[in-house]
Amino acid sequence: MNPILILSVLIAYFGVLILIAWLTSRNADSESFYAGNKQSPWYLVAFGMIGTSLSGVTFISVPGSVGAGGWYYYQLVLGFFIGYFVVAYVLLPLYYKYNLTSIYRYLEFRLGFTAYKWGAGYFILSRTLGATVRLYLVINVLQLFVFDELHIPFWFTTVLIMAMIVIYTLKGGVKTIVWTDTLQTVFMLLALVVCIFSIQESLGWDWSQIWSQLETKDMTKMWSLDPHRKDFFLKHIIGGAFITITMTGLDQEMMQKNISVKTLKDAQKNIVSFSFVLLLVNGLFLFLGGVLYLFAQQNGWEYAPDDVFPSIVRDHLPQGIFIIFIIGLISALFPSVDGAITALTSSFCIDILGFQRREDLSEKQQVRLRQMVHLTFALIFTLLVFFFKWKNDKSIIDLIFVIAGYTYGPLLGLFAFGILTKRKLLDKMVPIVCILSPLICYILDKNSEVIFGGYKFGNEILVINGALTFTMLHLFSKKQTGLVHEDQYQ
């Protein structure tokens, strides 16, 4: 394997991204950065969201999960599918009604300033941790399979990749990443399909033989029927729906591109069409995992789950396939990180620094301050990747959903309370509720087998977290005659 050739391909790939960034950001302003001037084509947003939603975690870990869990992950995908319809027909209408740039301002309109700040704060915490875990996973793979052979240290690889992402997102923001994510999704899906066909050819079996072998080896099992298991199908489906509602519908990164579409109707078309495509794409990733394990078993190879895909492609397939794999991996990495850093910058500037309220800052001053925030988040990302490398935790996909369960739960409870009730919160109790609810869930999760006779919580911990937040908010609220917040900020 020629690492110089691979590095040259990556440099050329990055050059294409820079060209797109230059073309899309020539006349960019703050409105372009935050909302793409509300001119993003819905079909490009829908297609680009595939790359953002799947990320490097899906690219590496989902195929690796098939060996032990078959298609159990697809139960979660079915839950995602249900959740997207809630996003499209419950949450998006709210965001368009108030013409929001930051979705957390809905909490201000409905529940007040304290709820707004805590909602935005939990997003910033959640997305920072989640995005850096994804970033770490992919950088680790690139380091192992490319940069170690060039004797380039891990810290330099991390700094280089973060610098690349900053360069093409710093000016254009959403206006740029709508187009770069589209290109990167093309390459990611191309890598997926090419790898499936290449392994099928190496196996020497037709598709019916492959499927028969997968069934024989229990790698197509999809329904987990033991309620005590973490992957019990109802836990996965219900948990998956709420993961989508929170990690997409209540997430500034995912919604920032959706609300950059001109009309609500187009934004809804984007979400619905994307949800159907995601069923197919996740199925292909699981099928890929199956053929990878068949290929490994046929030849007597054994790999750790997160190593099976990159190791087989690097060591046992033609060099051209490995180059395509690396491009696909990078294409899975960049959309999840470029969108995160842009959304975090937007949320911090609008929600924490209050750009939309301040008349003392000129456009030029806002741009300079926004770019400083952008660079600060890039530095935080870099430092957290170093931390994850030091911890060396391989349970990446579980870690991300654990983080989501504890930090998105209060967000779910806050939005649910605003949408489903007409009560007024006691502001001083909001911080207590938002801290206490995740803490109670953590205690329950760690002691569930003792308390509930062997029961293990799965993704439903997110729902419980949100329900606890909602219940406590209701206890610390009172009736009001009208929603006095709603009109005064529009």
Secondary structure, DSSP 8 states (H G I E B T S, - for coil): --HHHHHHHHHHHHHHHHHHHHHHSTT--HHHHHHGGG-B-HHHHHHHHHHHHHHHHHHHHHHHHHHHHTTTHHHHHHHHHHHHHHIIIIIHHHHHHTT-SSTTHHHHHHH-HHHHHHHHHHHHHHHHHHHHHHHHHHHHHHIIIIIGGGT--HHHHHHHHHHHHHHHHTTTTHHHHHHHHHHHHHHHHHHHHHHHHHHHHHHT--HHHHHHHHHHTT-S------TTSTT-HHHHHHHHHHHHIIIIIT-HHHHHHHTTBSSHHHHHHHHHHHHHHHHHHHHHHHHHHHHHHHHHHHHT----GGGHHHHHHHHHS-HHHHHHHHHHHHHHHHHHHHHHHHHHHHHIIIIIS-TTT-SSS-HHHHHHHHHHHHHHHHHHHHHHHHHHHHHT---HHHHHHHHHHHHSHHHHHHHHHHHH--EEE-GGGHHHHHHHHHHHHHHHHHTHHHHTTS----TTHHHHHHHHHHHHHHHTEEE-SS-TTTTTT-
